[in-house]
Amino acid sequence: MSDFEGLDLQAVEDQMDEDRDGAGSNRVVLGVLDGSESPEQWLNTIESGSVLVLNVEGDLNELAAGFARPVREAGGELMHFRGFLIVTPPGVSIDSERLE
């Protein structure tokens, strides 16, 4: 009996197509947090499952005010590190243990 019997290749191909289309995205998105992008755009990126690494150009509190609270309330995390804001979606934690 073949090891491949019972393997649903169509389901695997469908999942691959979904991943390519951005559903269940596992991406790291690099950007600049300078006020030129709307908070909704950053939220949409996080909601799609992507991690943001944003170079902060300006006042962090002011620039992140439009999306920081919704990210936290949804279970995501934010961390300011060396001039960058790291923002993760729910289920992705930021491990800062090695920084201590």
Secondary structure, DSSP 8 states (H G I E B T S, - for coil): --TTTT--HHHHHHHHHHHHTTTT---EEEEEESSSS-HHHHHHHHHTT-EEEEEE-S-HHHHHTTTHHHHHHTT-EEEEETTEEEEE-TT-----GGG-
